[in-house]
Amino acid sequence: MGLEEELIEDLQPRGYQHQLLEKAFVQNTLLYLPTGSGKTYIAVMLIKAMLQEIEPPFEATGKRTVFMVNTVPLVEQQATYIQRFVPVSVGRYSGDRKVDFWSREVWLEELKNNQVLVMTAQIFLNNLSHGYITLDKVNLMIFDECHHAVTDHPMRQSAISGHQLLLLMGSRCHLLLRFIVHGSQFR
């Protein structure tokens, strides 16, 4: 057993994390928890629980998990965490990587090669509008720091687009919204 497998096996959810994971597995969920309470861990456990949907090849029946973040540094941070604990390929996408200029062919190759896509909300919204990815090929959308999803923010637009399509399609795609709360705000 390698170090990565040992790390994955050593992680045990706390009681409340297990309850939230079970809820998130069957319905769209908003995690409203204080900093340091393990929201990312719950997201990773949900990704692992739904692995069977993202393991097949994309061009066949494989779907993809999208983890949306608000900033470029969070792309790296969350992708590194997911890569550490989930045995799949994780793609990192943000404007500083010049992904806005990628062709349809480049994006399709990325979708073939990566089961989890960590990206800024604007990159996801751009991919939806260009048709490079469609929500019927997404099994799980995780919105990190969703308290930013206000007014015309790309995360809000992505959430609205996703929710509308889920209602129309009756899709099995789950939404997990992670809300950051500072300890003094949590009661």
WOKAQUI-V632091 format. One record per residue. N is the residue number from 0. RES is the residue in one small letter. SS is DSSP state (H for helix, E for strand, L for the rest). PHI is phi in whole degrees, -180 to 180 (* if undefined). Layout:
n->[N N]
res->[RES RES]
ss->[SS SS]
phi->[PHI PHI]
//
This chain:
n->[0 1 2 3 4 5 6 7 8 9 10 11 12 13 14 15 16 17 18 19 20 21 22 23 24 25 26 27 28 29 30 31 32 33 34 35 36 37 38 39 40 41 42 43 44 45 46 47 48 49 50 51 52 53 54 55 56 57 58 59 60 61 62 63 64 65 66 67 68 69 70 71 72 73 74 75 76 77 78 79 80 81 82 83 84 85 86 87 88 89 90 91 92 93 94 95 96 97 98 99 100 101 102 103 104 105 106 107 108 109 110 111 112 113 114 115 116 117 118 119 120 121 122 123 124 125 126 127 128 129 130 131 132 133 134 135 136 137 138 139 140 141 142 143 144 145 146 147 148 149 150 151 152 153 154 155 156 157 158 159 160 161 162 163 164 165 166 167 168 169 170 171 172 173 174 175 176 177 178 179 180 181 182 183 184 185 186]
res->[m g l e e e l i e d l q p r g y q h q l l e k a f v q n t l l y l p t g s g k t y i a v m l i k a m l q e i e p p f e a t g k r t v f m v n t v p l v e q q a t y i q r f v p v s v g r y s g d r k v d f w s r e v w l e e l k n n q v l v m t a q i f l n n l s h g y i t l d k v n l m i f d e c h h a v t d h p m r q s a i s g h q l l l l m g s r c h l l l r f i v h g s q f r]
ss->[L L H H H H H H H H L L L L H H H H H H H H H H H H L L E E E E E E L L L L H H H H H H H H H H H L H H H H H L L L L L L L L E E E E E E L L H H H H H H H H H H H H H H L L L L E E E E L H H H L H H H L L H H H H H H H H H H L L E E E E E H H H H H H H H H H L L L L H H H E E E E E E L L H H H L L L L L H H H H H H H H H H H H H H H H L L L L E E E E E E E E L H H H L L]
phi->[* -79 -59 -62 -64 -63 -62 -64 -67 -72 -74 -126 -69 -71 -54 -67 -67 -64 -63 -66 -61 -61 -65 -65 -70 -109 -154 -60 -139 -110 -92 -115 -134 -71 -55 84 -93 94 -64 -66 -61 -62 -61 -65 -64 -67 -58 -63 -67 -110 -56 -59 -84 -107 -75 -63 -57 -59 -71 -96 -107 -67 -110 -133 -98 -112 -113 -94 -127 -97 -134 -61 -60 -69 -58 -64 -60 -71 -63 -63 -64 -62 -59 -68 -115 -121 -80 -139 -82 -120 -94 -118 -138 -155 -59 -69 -94 63 -69 -62 -102 -72 -83 -57 -63 -64 -64 -62 -64 -63 -67 -70 -92 -131 -88 -117 -116 -101 -153 -70 -60 -66 -63 -63 -60 -61 -65 -63 -67 -83 77 -70 -133 -120 -68 -70 -105 -115 -92 -153 -117 -111 -105 -82 52 -68 -65 -79 -79 -126 45 -102 -60 -56 -67 -66 -61 -66 -65 -64 -59 -63 -64 -61 -68 -61 -64 -69 -92 64 -64 -88 -66 -97 -113 -124 -105 -108 -106 -86 -127 -77 -47 -70 -89 -93 -130]
//
